[in-house]
Amino acid sequence: MFVWFHKLASPPFFYRFAEKLAPWLGWLSLLVILAGLYGGLWLSPPDYQQGDGFRIIYVHVPSAWISMFAYMLMATAAAIGLIWRIKLAHAVSAAAAPLGASFTFLALVTGSLWGKPMWGTYWVWDARLTSELILLFLYLGYIALNHAFEDRRTGDRASAILAIVGAVNVPIIHFSVNWWNTLHQGPTVFFGPKAEMPPSMYIPLFIMMFGFMLFFAAFMLKRLQVEVLQRERNTVWVRELVEQS
Amino acid sequence: MKSWHEFITMGGYAVYVWSSYGIALVIMLANAILPGRQQRRLLKEILHRMNRGERSE
């Protein structure tokens, strides 16, 4: 098992592994998301307060969850890259950033489109919304800094520090609804006597979250392949790979 | 949902619900298509440089 993980950190082995795995994950994510959409948009009952407007949840919550997950992955990989100087680690951070940024944007936009009919406004500067907006800026800052230097390694190190410092924002997003009085609702209770959602509502939500995770995994691998190719373009294995194709 | 009509109108929330899902579709499609394209372009570029006998920078 450890030998296998060690091999996975070698760029040529990883590249071929991702080439095989990514399409499977991609198609599987499509199936799971379609199942989740059928459950969420058709089977689940309308909310007693929000009617059919609540159905934005099935895209909003999974995007917000991926936005934070991707950031933690990016910051963790950045720390590993700084400490142990593993080649693949900085590539992981660089690959996670654009995906994370796009899901953060999606979480903000869908939240805004949900806020308008329910709160009467597209935007309010409350703690949850503001900290999620800061997350978007952290991603954009990371991407800009990563590309700001001639030398890729300098860019990797500078942006890694930004990613690590910015990680403090993730728990702030998560706990913002508990720490401050926000317009954004608090965490939803799914199970037990105080459950706020029937299974017909939360099962599609969990399916969608799983589908988004699979989607993220599939295209994270794909982006990581591109990063690895760019960084290893002068190596023998890339030359061999190109010759074979 | 009891009917297609209900599904499409989303109980009066159609604008908000369907634009949310529309934007999600666009963003996810872009994320699904772009990396593969970039990969093919990069492979081609590396091949070109190799054929010209150059080291790529």
Interface residues (C-beta under 8 A of the other chain):
Chain A: G26 L41 W42 L43 P46 G51 D52 G53 R55 I56 V59 H60 S63 L99 S102 F103 F105 L106 V109 T110 L113 W114 K116 P117 F215 A218 F219 K222 R223 Q225 V226 L229 Q230 R233 N234 V238 R239 L241 V242 E243 S245
Chain B: M1 E6 F7 M10 G11 G12 Y13 Y16 V17 S19 S20 Y21 I23 A24 I27 M28 A30 N31 A32 P35 G36 Q38 Q39 L42 L43 I46 L47 M50 R55 S56
